[in-house]
Amino acid sequence: MLLLLLLLFLLFVFICSCATGFKLDTLLKLADVKGTDRKTSLLHFVLDQLLKDSPAMHFLPHQLASVKPAANLQV
């Protein structure tokens, strides 16, 4: 779920700054970079900063709850 939040935030930032995008495997690299405590990753840090700077992001999982069921629909 946190990965989804980060992905949406990065997408929003890149769209607003006229960037062309990023590769999803870049997010996996963020998880590989560990802090000095060997538990916290760069991905954790980025998500903490995102949630601190944008409190509305806390509600994003609730707002996206219907996306997965909708994706399973066949028309």
Stockholm file with secondary structure:
# STOCKHOLM 1.0

chainA/1-75         MLLLLLLLFLLFVFICSCATGFKLDTLLKLADVKGTDRKTSLLHFVLDQLLKDSPAMHFLPHQLASVKPAANLQV
#=GR chainA/1-75 SS CHHHHHHHHHHHHHHHTTCCCCCTHHHHHHHHCBCTTSSCBHHHHHHHHHHHHCGGGGGHHHHTTTHHHHHTCCC
#=GC SS_cons        CHHHHHHHHHHHHHHHTTCCCCCTHHHHHHHHCBCTTSSCBHHHHHHHHHHHHCGGGGGHHHHTTTHHHHHTCCC
//
